Structure formats: C-alpha cells, structure tokens
Amino acid sequence: MYILSKSQLLKLFLLCSVLMSGWAQALQVSATRLWPSPDYTRITLEAAQPVKHKYFSLDHPARLVIDLEGVEPGPALDALMTQLATDDPYIAAIRIGLNRPGVMRVVLDLKTAVKPSVFALQPLEQYNHRLVIDLYPVQTPAAALAAVPGPGTAAVKPGTPQYTRLITVAIDAGHGGEDPGALGAKGSREKDITLAIARKLKKKIDAQDNMRAVLVRDGDYFVPLSQRVVKARAVKADLFISIHADAFIKPHARGSSVFALSESGATSTAARWLAKKENEADLIGGVNIDVKDPFLKRTLIDLSQTATINDSLKLGHAVLKEIGGVNTLHKAHVEQAGFAVLKAPDIPSILVETAFISNPEEEKRLNDPDYQDTLVDAIVTGLKKHFAAHPVNAPARLTLHP
C-alpha cells in the first residue's frame, strides 16, 4: 500500500483547498422567470450575486446566445426551459448547457429576428440581483397596438342609435410581470386583481352602444409607465383609467379613491406617498436605464397645460361619486399627485384605487367577483354621466352607420 509523505499530503490539502475555494465562488441561479407579451418577451435570471455575462446574436437560424460566467448548473436554470410556451411570439426553444469550464451558455432559438436588451438590476424589495433579457421585435407587431375597430369594421347592433363618434377608453391594469404591486395579508397580488377588474371593465364598456375599450395590459407582463401612456395615445383614446388596489403603511386604512395628475404638489401626504410608490413600478418591474425612451419627451405633460387636468378632475368626480355607492371612500374628493402614468398631454386620465389590499376585509372584497362586478358597474355609470354632461368635442375618429 502506497503511503503519502507529509509533503505530499500538504500539497494535496492545498490543492483541495484551491478547488473548494473555486467551488465556493461558483454562483447558482436561484430563480428564473419568463414573461411573454404582445410587445416583447422577457427572461429574468435571479441570483444572490451579480451575474457576469456576455451575449451575441447569430443568424441562419436566428439565435441569441448568453454566456453566464461563474454560474453552475441548477434546478432554476433547468426550470427556465419548461416555462417556454409553444405560442411564445419570439422564442422557439431554449437550450442550456456547460459551454466551457466556468461558463454556462443559454441559447435562445428565435422565431424571428429580434432586438435584444440585456441589463442588470440591483436588489430591490423581494428581489436579489437580476439579469434581464428582453427580446423586442425588429418591427413593432400589429398586435402590440391593440387597435379599436376601424371605419367600416365596427359592428353595430340592430336597433341601436346612430353614433358619429365612438368613445375610446384605455384601461390600464396596474403593475404586472416582475412587478406584483402591493401584496395582501392572504397573499393576494395587486397585479392579478387589477387585471381581473380591467377585463371586466372592458367587457362592460364594450357592451355600451357608443363606447369601446382597449386594455393596455392583457396578461401577466410588465409595461413601463411611459409606454402605458404611449399605448393609450396610439389608439387615440378619449380617456385613460388606471386600475389599482394599493397597500398602505397602516393595515386599517380602507376605502376607494380617485386621483388625477397634479400641476404642483400633492393634495395630501398620503397622495404624495402613494404616487411615489406607484412611480417606483419601473424600478421593480425592470427598465433598462441605459436606453433613452424616444417617446418620453412626447408623452410627458407640459404642466402649463391645465385643460387636460381640469377634464381629468371632472371625470374623476363623476366616477368617485358612483364608487361611493359601492365602497367607503377614503377621501370624499378627487385627490391629485404626480403620478407618471397619468401624464398624457391630451387625454383626461384618472387613477382609481379600488380598495386597500393591505386591509384584510377589503382584500377579501377585492377577490369577490360580485364586488368586482358592482365596482365596474359604478365606474361605467360614472363614465356615462361624465360624457352626458361633457360630450366629446374632439374630431371624430370613427363613424358608425346604421
């Protein structure tokens, strides 16, 4: 039997120490998420430390390759491949494997050419370090602009009145994707509740003779705040309603609220706090701050233009009055603050806080389909009364004929 000398044992010990040190430095991805949407597909890799990476594109066939340095195999990476749906608009397949020592390679087989945006996000709230891979189409698909029916395509119910003006309502379900919004004590997520209410609101508005609704977000994915404004303007919306169900620092806070944009300061401390929380959605949802938004200057309001804000206040008052018959009002008047999502320069815009998800009783109501229906009915009644008192005077975007 061969016996190692003391010097050989020392060398072996040192070698093992070096190897163990290398293993200790290896990083394992703790979570992966895939968010498809009509506009883009997002992949998020989460880890305890920043993930060093390089990426490049290949053609014939189209592929995006992301090399993850110092990352070892693990169940979270394996799970990414199982999250891909066959109807994903951009990704045909995901392949993951060891490319060379110390480098894990992720290959995205693409259905079409894309413009990738790969960036890192610092830890924030419930998230650790995140590496985000966004895949944008080279050309914006038609599905991304959820257009309302055009001339000659809108169906008119027999026997209904003749309208020369179709009112278009953009409905914005708050949060989505990486940004869950506020969380209730029972685990409810604001993004789920807002989407459920937004879909019901669209259905109710579409049932009106002279109104049509467009959903800014119709799925569990994140839309940057400025893009929500862009989408509303792309469909030439006559008004914009952002649906929320926020939390407050005190669990007994309750009631519904309606907000409009402020020209200066917020009308209350709570309104200022809430606007700050909502405006942080881009930080949580994840926006590449190195890319300048080409739409931002065109969509952010010039605060010297007060007409749109005044119209927003009138609209908000009509909606708030009807909501007061459904739920306790947190404030009996329309509040104002600097909400980024309300900064369309030419569209009356309001933000409806349906109730406080942080209040256990209201969290239960927010998940009740009957309450959601009653709330939606109240909002639509408010819209109808507003337009009855303040008819739309803008040039007609659509003509309906009998």
Buried (B, 14 or more C-beta within 10 A) or exposed (E): EEEEEEEEEEEEEEEEEEEEEEEEEEBBBBBBBBBBBBBBBBBBBBBEEBBBBEBEBEEEEBBBBBBBEBBBBBEBBEBBBEBBEEEBBBBBBBEBEEBEEBBBBBBBBBBBEBEBBBBBBEEEEEBBBBBBBBBBBEEEEEEBBBBBEEEEEBEEEEEEEEBEBBBBBBBBBBBBBBBBBBBBEEEBBBBBBBBBBBBBBBEBBEEBEBBBBBBBBBBBBBBBBBBBBBBBBBBBBBBBBBBBBBBBEEBEBBBBBBBBBBBEEBBBEBBBBBBEBBBBBBBBBBBBEEEEBEBBEEBBBEEEEEEBBEBBBBBBBBBBBBBBEBBEBBBEEBBBBBBBBBBBBBBBBBBBBBBBBBBBEBBBBBBEEEBBBBBBBBBBBBBBBBBEEEEBEEEEBBEBEE
